[in-house]
Amino acid sequence: MRYTGPKRKLERRENATLFGSDAWKKRSGMPGQHPVSRGRPKQKVKRTYLMTEKQFRKFFDEARKSTGNTGTRFLQLLEMRLDNVVYRMGLAKTRNQARQFVTHGHVRINGRKMDIPSYVVNVKDEVSMKPKMAKTAAYKHVLEEVKLEKRQVPDWLTKAATSGQVLSEPLRENIDKGIKEQFIIELYSK
């Protein structure tokens, strides 16, 4: 079941912007009467990518089965999720909004409708918004807000007006440096 509680509380707990707004910085300190600072790298990653424990474990197991560095492959799989690719391309303002666009059927992969946010996009796939959705005033407003943020599209993606393409898999340097994947690997390797 997806988390639907207070989002700013989670951001204060993780000391990071997870949901696209820096409003959590207005209060200093962690939530709770007697807050205790502790590292929770798995929780931060789960909340950043909007995943449940079951989904998170499934992605980890798939990364473990593949060749190469498990931690890097795990983060690559998370970055290649459709909802995250839509967010990274700048087709949505937040990951939550990107997830909503996908689940409502507004996103196309190679011209075909895809409504599964956890779908792992392949290299050379073309991701685009549904033409009818791209013409709406509300979506044009979203694109303007994203443009004002001046968010950079990563090197492994390209972006046109309302579409983009996956050029390659992301390298570790292109993924959030605040994520400590080694702790996650140690936790699941027990």
C-alpha atoms as one frame of an Amber mdcrd trajectory, in Angstrom:
protein
   0.000   0.000   0.000   1.332   3.403  -0.963   2.100   5.985   1.743  -0.502
   8.757   1.892   0.443  10.505   5.142   2.184  13.833   5.772   4.923  14.352
   3.200   6.820  17.181   4.887   7.297  14.994   7.956   9.041  12.360   5.818
  11.233  14.993   4.185  12.285  16.352   7.580  13.025  12.833   8.796  15.204
  12.074   5.763  16.644  15.624   5.669  16.092  15.733   1.899  13.589  17.018
  -0.656  11.599  13.965  -1.688   8.403  15.433  -3.096   9.535  18.473  -5.086
   9.164  21.290  -2.547  11.582  22.786  -0.051   8.772  23.695   2.365  10.094
  21.133   4.858  13.116  23.375   5.513  10.942  25.892   7.401  11.194  23.735
  10.506  14.586  22.776  11.790  15.112  19.335  13.208  13.480  15.994  12.830
   9.818  15.283  13.607   8.732  13.931  16.965   8.890  14.965  20.602  12.394
  13.593  21.157  13.880  13.291  17.673  16.793  10.946  17.198  19.040  11.428
  14.202  19.897   8.167  12.490  20.791   7.053   9.022  18.012   5.359   7.083
  19.301   5.064   3.529  16.792   2.419   2.429  13.813   4.452   3.592  15.071
   7.564   1.833  15.489   5.728  -1.477  12.093   4.016  -1.165  10.396   7.341
  -0.520  12.308   9.158  -3.240  11.205   6.670  -5.907   7.682   6.249  -4.399
   7.961   2.505  -3.863   6.555  -0.053  -1.480   8.786  -2.549   0.318   7.673
  -5.359  -1.990   8.523  -3.381  -5.147  11.843  -2.282  -3.652  12.801  -5.860
  -2.839  11.826  -7.020  -6.334  14.110  -4.427  -7.943  16.939  -5.399  -5.582
  16.553  -9.094  -6.419  16.660  -8.302 -10.134  19.820  -6.218  -9.644  21.442
  -9.043  -7.692  20.785 -11.517 -10.541  22.431  -9.287 -13.146  26.161  -9.104
 -13.809  28.380  -6.296 -12.592  28.111  -4.095  -9.513  24.845  -4.867  -7.714
  24.546  -1.416  -6.143  25.048   0.464  -9.388  22.691  -1.855 -11.277  20.068
  -1.417  -8.548  20.202   2.369  -8.870  20.131   2.100 -12.674  16.945   0.039
 -12.510  15.352   2.600 -10.192  16.328   5.471 -12.501  14.970   3.627 -15.547
  11.468   3.303 -14.064   8.939   5.013 -16.347   7.645   7.463 -13.738  11.204
   8.532 -12.913  12.147   8.911 -16.602   9.110  11.163 -17.171  10.191  13.264
 -14.159  13.856  13.411 -15.220  12.921  14.480 -18.765  11.028  17.436 -17.350
   7.638  16.240 -18.588   6.292  16.489 -15.009   7.054  18.787 -12.096   7.348
  16.079  -9.422   7.680  12.310  -9.299   4.157  12.118  -7.883   2.842  14.051
 -10.862   4.837  11.866 -13.262   3.370   8.778 -11.611  -0.128  10.215 -12.002
   0.437  11.007 -15.680   1.537   7.420 -16.254  -1.301   5.761 -14.314  -3.898
   7.933 -16.077  -2.622   6.794 -19.473  -1.114  10.099 -20.660   2.339   8.639
 -21.405   3.363   6.746 -24.530   6.400   4.549 -25.111   7.280   4.227 -28.791
   3.745   5.425 -29.587   2.003   2.827 -27.393   0.118   3.658 -24.211   1.849
   2.555 -21.008   0.114   2.948 -17.648   2.519   1.073 -15.351   4.775   3.476
 -13.370   7.268   0.742 -12.453   7.816  -0.304 -16.076  11.569  -0.322 -16.778
  12.266   1.687 -19.913  14.785   0.288 -22.400  17.602   2.112 -24.144  16.443
   3.850 -27.373  12.806   3.932 -26.224  10.893   7.093 -27.137   8.818   8.467
 -24.237   6.149  11.033 -25.087   2.985  12.567 -23.737  -0.357  11.760 -25.330
  -0.966  14.434 -28.029  -4.356  15.394 -26.599  -2.813  15.887 -23.135   0.139
  17.883 -24.499  -2.254  20.450 -26.022  -4.119  21.227 -22.785  -3.570  24.523
 -20.977  -2.972  22.703 -17.674  -0.109  20.678 -19.134   1.408  23.746 -20.793
   1.375  25.356 -17.349   3.232  22.334 -15.934   5.912  22.671 -18.622   6.299
  26.375 -17.811   6.782  25.574 -14.117   9.411  22.960 -14.953  11.182  25.449
 -17.228  11.246  28.034 -14.405  12.919  25.483 -12.118  15.754  25.205 -14.676
  16.066  21.483 -13.995  18.747  19.907 -16.168  17.926  16.817 -18.238  20.562
  14.133 -17.461  23.088  13.147 -20.134  21.512   9.721 -20.606  18.221  11.305
 -21.797  17.218  13.731 -24.539  14.166  15.955 -24.499  12.064  17.683 -27.130
   8.930  19.726 -26.348   6.683  16.948 -25.024   8.798  13.876 -25.685  12.255
  12.465 -25.220  14.430   9.433 -25.739  16.547   7.203 -23.526  20.062   7.321
 -24.998  21.795   4.942 -22.574  21.627   3.546 -19.070  22.606   6.078 -16.405
  26.115   5.914 -14.983  26.688   6.062 -11.228  27.923   9.660 -11.632  24.512
  10.645 -13.051  22.586   9.311 -10.056  22.064  11.122  -6.730  25.356  11.093
  -4.853  23.546  11.217  -1.500  22.352   7.616  -1.924  24.551   5.107  -0.142
  23.653   1.906  -1.961  26.243  -0.131  -0.028  24.106   0.101   3.125  21.065
  -1.165   1.202  23.059  -4.096  -0.220  24.330  -5.011   3.261  20.792  -4.849
   4.660  19.314  -7.169   2.016  22.284  -9.534   1.921  21.628 -10.819   5.443
